[in-house]
Structures are given as C-alpha cells and as structure tokens.
C-alpha cells in the first residue's frame, strides 16, 4: 500500500495505517529533527509532528502531489520555526553540522524494499551532494535546513548577494541532474562536471 | 519581471530562499506559466530529497520506544491534544502564514522569513484556484498582477493580544479598476454567533465591505467591488462583533 492510501486511511482514524506511515518516515524525520534541534528536543518534535499528521491527515490531497512532499513541507515548517526560536547561532551550528554530514555521505547499502530506480536515484543524489563544492553545499543547507534567505546568507557569509544566488542555481541544477536519469551523465564520471565554483 | 528573469529564481524559490517580494512575483508568474511550473517541480524533487539524504548519512537513530509514546499520544487525545495545541500553536501559525503567503503578497517585515516556503505556497495557489470560481480567479490575478495595484497591510490593533498578535491582513486595490481584495491570516474561528467584518472608510464614510469567513487554516479572503474605479480608502479595519481586530490607516504604511 502506498503512502497516499495510508494517509487516507489515517484520515479515517486507522491507527494501523498511521503506524505504517510512522515506520516509513520516522527515521528520516528524526534525523532531520535531531540535527536541527538536538536529540532531546527531537523526540518532542517527532511526537508533535506525528500527532499533527494524525489530526490533519484529512488535509492531504493527492491531487496536489505526493504524501512525502506534503509531509516534508509540514515538517520543515515546524522545524524551522522551532529553530528560529533558538536563535541565530543555533541555526548556523545546525546548518554546518548538516553540511558536514552531507559532505561525507556514504555509498548507501541498498534497502530490501527499495526499487532499483529508487536506489540509483538515492545513490546519485548522495554522490552529487558529496561532490558539490563546499561553498555551494553550505549555501543550500543554510537555505533549506536553516530557513535563511539569500540575502541573509550573503550577509552571514560576507559574500556578494550575486555569488549566493549563483551558487544556489548551480548547486540545485547539479542536484537536479542527479535525480534525472537522462541528465545523470552530466555528473558522471564523478566530479568531472562538478567543479568548484570560484565566484 | 520577465519570464527569463523569474525562471532564474526557481531554484531559490524551491528552497524557500527568496525574499518575500521576489517570492510573490514568482508565485504570481507560476499561475500562468506551465513551463516554469514544470521546471519548479523538478527543483521541488531536489528539495524534498534533502532530508532523506541527511538521514542516510546521519548516525542518529530514532529510538524504538518513541513510537510507543507517539501512539500513546493518539489514545489520550484530550490531554495530549491540549498540550499539543499549546506547544504547536506557533507552528500552526507558521503553517497558516505560509499558506497565506502563497496566494499573493505578504510583506510584513517580521513575517517575511516565514513566507518563503515554496511547497505550501504552491498548495495555497491551488487553494486560491479552488476557493474562487474562474471569473473571480481572473479578477484576483489581474488585480495582483496590475501595475496600478496598491497594497495596504493590516496589523493587530492590540499587538500584545494573545489571541490576535500574530494575525495580519493585506488589502489590495487597483487604480484602474474597482475590484478590491482583502486576505487575512492567523485568525481563530470566531465564537459562535459572532463573525469578522471588513470595514473600509472612504470620504469619511464607513462601508461594511462584507463578512470574512475563516477557514480551518485561519485564512479568509474577501473579493468585492468598490463604488468607483481606483477607490481611495483612508482606513480598513477587520472587526469581530464591532471590536476592531486588525487595522490599517492612511499614512501608517
């Protein structure tokens, strides 16, 4: 049963379906929460986020996209809001910690229930993240995980705004290429087309 | 801004890294540009994949006992829900704000950062499209896209109010037309028997523009016709049973 079917059952009060969704997504959400808020607060965040899912599953509309995309948006809003309450320094610390993890992504062991295309996509994305120039990776993380705008990033890193914009464009385009099989050759062999952005 | 210029912003838009005004311009452009919508979807996939990549590389593992706590929370909904609501009210406010941010323009300085998430913005755009009929959608889009549009921000009358301190609204008019739209956000449902009204003041005369029906996200939108093209309001107020809640006065912004 796919996520979208499960969330529809959750909306009808099906605890078993909720349990299945938890099993599928808890680790991803927990790792994200723990790096952003710290392990102690991450447990509270998980409880709050999944309780919100239980209470508002009916708001999901499969016509507007996948459950994963919808739920990711819900989680991101929660975590960024919590992170902002912790102050600027924590935002930066969290972002740098996450950037370090992404820079050292291992070659993943395939999961038993993972389709071949999914495995290839994940591996390609991990490789692309590893190979991104540090400056690009850092800026993407500050934007996505720390919720900072381009101008805030430019100010924080003492970079021209144009450089930040350019690095976001380049970084996202490289990652997109990793997710698109037909464009994957652009980033393979590894590193040849992902050169350090010196702007 | 032109198509090519806006297209260059899609990567940052997908990451939620644009400033509020830039995001507004992109959001409006997306409503009528299938090419950019398709392009944006590819960048959404990238953004959505980032948390999974982090989890793949993280040594942090969720403890099995946490699932029991989560499930226990479902089985004692009264107690947990009260705690949840208290704890999550700000987060719910953020969500609602973001949804509001997607539909049009939202420049309150203190909330600019909150208006940058693209995913819910896209959801809100859909909401705009499903809330209004086709003719009204066109009226709203033409107003928001008009070079002659004028925007006013409505702020809480009592900034310290625990109920309304996060609420806000926007009112748009256009100098070359008579359509007026107001959107408000982060409003709680009115008590039974009460309702929110929009009162605008023109030429010293107060006009009841209509009732604002708040949805489950705390969002409400009202589209109405002014009595002339290019209405010149001096004040706009959202009231709850005649008590002013949100207000804008000429010269305040």
HADDOCK unambig.tbl for C-alpha pairs under 7 A between the chains (distance, minus, plus):
assign (segid A and resid 27 and name CA) (segid B and resid 55 and name CA) 6.99 0.50 0.50
assign (segid A and resid 27 and name CA) (segid B and resid 61 and name CA) 6.51 0.50 0.50
assign (segid A and resid 27 and name CA) (segid B and resid 62 and name CA) 5.66 0.50 0.50
assign (segid A and resid 28 and name CA) (segid B and resid 51 and name CA) 6.52 0.50 0.50
assign (segid A and resid 28 and name CA) (segid B and resid 52 and name CA) 5.76 0.50 0.50
assign (segid A and resid 28 and name CA) (segid B and resid 55 and name CA) 5.10 0.50 0.50
assign (segid A and resid 30 and name CA) (segid B and resid 62 and name CA) 5.89 0.50 0.50
assign (segid A and resid 31 and name CA) (segid B and resid 55 and name CA) 5.26 0.50 0.50
assign (segid A and resid 31 and name CA) (segid B and resid 58 and name CA) 6.50 0.50 0.50
assign (segid A and resid 31 and name CA) (segid B and resid 60 and name CA) 5.74 0.50 0.50
assign (segid A and resid 31 and name CA) (segid B and resid 61 and name CA) 6.65 0.50 0.50
assign (segid A and resid 32 and name CA) (segid B and resid 51 and name CA) 6.17 0.50 0.50
assign (segid A and resid 32 and name CA) (segid B and resid 54 and name CA) 6.83 0.50 0.50
assign (segid A and resid 32 and name CA) (segid B and resid 55 and name CA) 6.64 0.50 0.50
assign (segid A and resid 47 and name CA) (segid B and resid 70 and name CA) 5.29 0.50 0.50
assign (segid A and resid 48 and name CA) (segid B and resid 84 and name CA) 6.29 0.50 0.50
assign (segid A and resid 51 and name CA) (segid B and resid 74 and name CA) 6.90 0.50 0.50
assign (segid A and resid 69 and name CA) (segid B and resid 48 and name CA) 6.12 0.50 0.50
assign (segid A and resid 72 and name CA) (segid B and resid 48 and name CA) 6.58 0.50 0.50
assign (segid A and resid 73 and name CA) (segid B and resid 119 and name CA) 6.12 0.50 0.50
assign (segid A and resid 73 and name CA) (segid B and resid 120 and name CA) 6.65 0.50 0.50
assign (segid A and resid 77 and name CA) (segid B and resid 94 and name CA) 6.82 0.50 0.50
assign (segid A and resid 77 and name CA) (segid B and resid 95 and name CA) 6.45 0.50 0.50
assign (segid A and resid 78 and name CA) (segid B and resid 91 and name CA) 5.39 0.50 0.50
assign (segid A and resid 81 and name CA) (segid B and resid 91 and name CA) 6.32 0.50 0.50
assign (segid A and resid 101 and name CA) (segid B and resid 54 and name CA) 6.70 0.50 0.50
assign (segid A and resid 101 and name CA) (segid B and resid 57 and name CA) 5.85 0.50 0.50
assign (segid A and resid 101 and name CA) (segid B and resid 58 and name CA) 6.37 0.50 0.50
assign (segid A and resid 102 and name CA) (segid B and resid 54 and name CA) 6.13 0.50 0.50
assign (segid A and resid 102 and name CA) (segid B and resid 57 and name CA) 6.60 0.50 0.50
assign (segid A and resid 105 and name CA) (segid B and resid 57 and name CA) 4.92 0.50 0.50
assign (segid A and resid 106 and name CA) (segid B and resid 57 and name CA) 6.37 0.50 0.50
assign (segid A and resid 126 and name CA) (segid B and resid 53 and name CA) 6.41 0.50 0.50
assign (segid A and resid 143 and name CA) (segid B and resid 15 and name CA) 6.23 0.50 0.50
assign (segid A and resid 143 and name CA) (segid B and resid 16 and name CA) 6.82 0.50 0.50
assign (segid A and resid 143 and name CA) (segid B and resid 17 and name CA) 5.50 0.50 0.50
assign (segid A and resid 144 and name CA) (segid B and resid 15 and name CA) 5.34 0.50 0.50
assign (segid A and resid 144 and name CA) (segid B and resid 16 and name CA) 6.72 0.50 0.50
assign (segid A and resid 148 and name CA) (segid B and resid 17 and name CA) 6.19 0.50 0.50
assign (segid A and resid 149 and name CA) (segid B and resid 17 and name CA) 4.16 0.50 0.50
assign (segid A and resid 149 and name CA) (segid B and resid 18 and name CA) 5.68 0.50 0.50
assign (segid A and resid 149 and name CA) (segid B and resid 19 and name CA) 6.28 0.50 0.50
assign (segid A and resid 150 and name CA) (segid B and resid 17 and name CA) 5.45 0.50 0.50
assign (segid A and resid 150 and name CA) (segid B and resid 18 and name CA) 6.24 0.50 0.50
assign (segid A and resid 168 and name CA) (segid B and resid 11 and name CA) 6.77 0.50 0.50
assign (segid A and resid 168 and name CA) (segid B and resid 12 and name CA) 6.42 0.50 0.50
assign (segid A and resid 169 and name CA) (segid B and resid 11 and name CA) 5.71 0.50 0.50
assign (segid A and resid 172 and name CA) (segid B and resid 11 and name CA) 6.12 0.50 0.50
assign (segid A and resid 172 and name CA) (segid B and resid 43 and name CA) 7.00 0.50 0.50
assign (segid A and resid 175 and name CA) (segid B and resid 46 and name CA) 6.40 0.50 0.50
assign (segid A and resid 176 and name CA) (segid B and resid 42 and name CA) 6.70 0.50 0.50
assign (segid A and resid 176 and name CA) (segid B and resid 43 and name CA) 6.39 0.50 0.50
assign (segid A and resid 176 and name CA) (segid B and resid 46 and name CA) 5.85 0.50 0.50
